[in-house]
Amino acid sequence: MAKKSPSIPPSSDQKAYFRFHAPHAHLQSIFGDDWFALKAEAFARFFGTPTFLIGQTAVVTLWIVANTTGIVKFDIYPFILLNLAFSLQAAYAAPLILLAQTRQADRDKVNADADARHREALATASTERLAVAATQTELLVDLVKQNTHLTETVRDLTERVSGLTMELHKQLCVVKNPED
């Protein structure tokens, strides 16, 4: 039995990334997650590997060569036992492959749903950010208008104070020099 590698606990970034997948973690495949279903799926996945194809080709070639050359005579031409072995393999391979495909389709469906929820959450957050930005822009425009109005008011008041100061200065000069 192969040892499992120690699992590394997910970081907080990974937890946040998979937050939409977490609600679906409890779901089991319709075939279950027992040892048979897991082994059957692993075996079905092995059927499509180059190792399996090369190994099967080597066994069939060895079988045919051994029986046609007379080394052994347990399945002479037309190789009925080999044909029966292929039929048996096909009888088990098809349901195992279908089982693996169904389990993968279930996982893909759940992941697609979680991804769609994630995209919707991103779109909602983006819309909310745009609304906040629009509100803040309106406030900034209003503040700029108020600042402009206050600046004009300060300029007018400064001019009036300057004019009054000059007038007061003239009157003080007239009072000091009554001779003029």
Stockholm file with secondary structure:
# STOCKHOLM 1.0

chainA/1-180         MAKKSPSIPPSSDQKAYFRFHAPHAHLQSIFGDDWFALKAEAFARFFGTPTFLIGQTAVVTLWIVANTTGIVKFDIYPFILLNLAFSLQAAYAAPLILLAQTRQADRDKVNADADARHREALATASTERLAVAATQTELLVDLVKQNTHLTETVRDLTERVSGLTMELHKQLCVVKNPED
#=GR chainA/1-180 SS CCCCCCCCCCCHHHHHHTTTTGGGTTCCCTTCSSHHHHHHHHHHHHTTSHHHHHHHHHHHHHHHHHHHHTSCCSSCTTTHHHHHHHHHHHHHHHHHHHHHHHHHHHHHHHHHHHHHHHHHHHHHHHHHHHHHHHHHHHHHHHHHHHHHHHHHHHHHHHHHHHHHHHHHHHHHHHHHCTTC
#=GC SS_cons         CCCCCCCCCCCHHHHHHTTTTGGGTTCCCTTCSSHHHHHHHHHHHHTTSHHHHHHHHHHHHHHHHHHHHTSCCSSCTTTHHHHHHHHHHHHHHHHHHHHHHHHHHHHHHHHHHHHHHHHHHHHHHHHHHHHHHHHHHHHHHHHHHHHHHHHHHHHHHHHHHHHHHHHHHHHHHHHHCTTC
//
